[in-house]
Amino acid sequence: MKAASRTFRALADPTRRQILQDLKGGELPAGEIAARFSISGPSISRHLSILKGADLVSERRVGNRILYRLQPDRIASALGDFLSTVCPTQFLHRRKAKKERGL
């Protein structure tokens, strides 16, 4: 349950949700992410750290730059797990649909 708590904590903040939205288009360096906001670089760094701690983004170094990438499967899994708990019939519908598609 700790992973779910980290995920929802990360998604609770509008700045972090906007960062995820921005990363939907592909990898971005930390500096470019920071330039899209009117808050300080250290604040953006903290937001990125929270997103990374929740496994919603990953990072890789290229020279002296850090590039961030969205982890959409992790987001989908966390939300799917939550929804299957609160809406179990939806979970059963998804399972049936997967079975019918042969997955």
GISULMO-V944427 format. One record per residue. RES is the residue in one letter. OMEGA is omega in radians with two decimals (* if undefined). Layout:
RES;OMEGA  RES;OMEGA
This chain:
M;3.14  K;3.13  A;3.12  A;3.12  S;3.10  R;-3.14  T;-3.09  F;3.04  R;3.14  A;-3.11  L;-3.07  A;-3.04  D;-3.11  P;3.11  T;3.13  R;3.09  R;3.11  Q;3.08  I;3.10  L;3.11  Q;3.14  D;-3.13  L;3.11  K;-3.14  G;3.13  G;-3.11  E;3.09  L;3.04  P;-3.10  A;-3.12  G;3.12  E;3.07  I;-3.12  A;-3.11  A;-3.12  R;-3.07  F;3.13  S;3.09  I;-3.04  S;3.07  G;3.10  P;3.09  S;3.10  I;3.11  S;3.11  R;3.09  H;3.13  L;3.11  S;3.11  I;3.11  L;3.12  K;3.12  G;3.10  A;-3.12  D;3.10  L;3.04  V;3.01  S;3.14  E;3.01  R;3.14  R;3.00  V;-3.04  G;3.14  N;3.13  R;3.03  I;3.12  L;-3.14  Y;-3.11  R;3.09  L;3.05  Q;-3.01  P;3.13  D;3.13  R;3.12  I;-3.13  A;-3.14  S;-3.12  A;-3.13  L;3.11  G;3.10  D;3.13  F;-3.12  L;3.13  S;3.10  T;-3.08  V;3.12  C;-3.02  P;3.13  T;3.09  Q;3.10  F;3.14  L;3.10  H;3.14  R;3.14  R;3.14  K;3.14  A;3.10  K;-3.14  K;3.14  E;3.11  R;3.12  G;3.14  L;*
